[in-house]
């Protein structure tokens, strides 16, 4: 795993400025994260997105709740 190093100084417009604590925290929290999925994981993720992003109308929800149950 790649080690994340926080800069102590940064060059701003030709002048060197001290990096504040907040800048260090922000650069650590919002660093770019790359995630690679296996084909099986990608298929599962695609199906979950389809389920979570489907259009749910009141009529379809009502029909689901009041569907006839056969034993």
C-alpha positions in Angstrom: 0.0 0.0 0.0 1.3 3.4 -0.9 2.2 5.7 2.1 0.4 9.0 2.2 2.8 11.9 3.1 1.5 15.2 4.2 3.4 18.3 2.9 4.9 20.6 5.5 5.2 23.5 3.0 3.7 24.3 -0.4 4.8 26.7 -3.1 2.0 29.3 -3.7 2.7 31.8 -6.5 6.4 31.6 -6.0 6.3 32.1 -2.3 6.6 29.3 0.2 3.7 29.1 2.7 3.2 26.9 5.7 0.5 24.2 5.3 -2.2 24.6 8.0 -3.5 21.7 10.0 -6.9 21.9 8.3 -5.2 21.7 4.9 -3.4 18.5 6.0 -6.6 16.9 7.3 -8.5 17.9 4.2 -5.9 16.5 1.8 -5.8 13.3 3.8 -9.6 12.9 4.0 -10.3 13.8 0.4 -7.5 11.9 -1.4 -8.5 9.9 -4.5 -9.4 6.3 -3.9 -9.4 3.8 -6.7 -11.4 0.6 -6.3 -11.2 -2.3 -8.7 -14.0 -4.9 -8.7 -13.9 -8.4 -10.0 -16.5 -9.3 -12.7 -18.7 -11.0 -10.1 -18.5 -8.0 -7.8 -19.3 -5.6 -10.7 -22.3 -7.7 -11.7 -23.6 -7.6 -8.1 -23.0 -3.8 -7.9 -24.8 -3.3 -11.2 -27.8 -5.3 -10.0 -27.9 -3.3 -6.7 -27.8 0.0 -8.6 -30.8 -1.2 -10.7 -32.8 -2.1 -7.6 -31.9 1.1 -5.7 -32.6 3.4 -8.7 -35.8 1.9 -10.0 -38.8 4.1 -10.4 -41.3 3.4 -7.6 -44.8 4.8 -8.1 -47.6 4.8 -5.6 -49.6 2.5 -7.8 -46.8 -0.1 -8.0 -46.2 0.2 -4.3 -49.9 -0.2 -3.5 -50.2 -3.2 -5.8 -47.2 -4.8 -4.1 -48.6 -4.3 -0.6 -52.1 -5.5 -1.4 -51.3 -8.4 -3.7 -53.2 -11.6 -3.3 -51.3 -14.2 -1.3 -52.0 -17.8 -2.2 -51.0 -20.7 0.2 
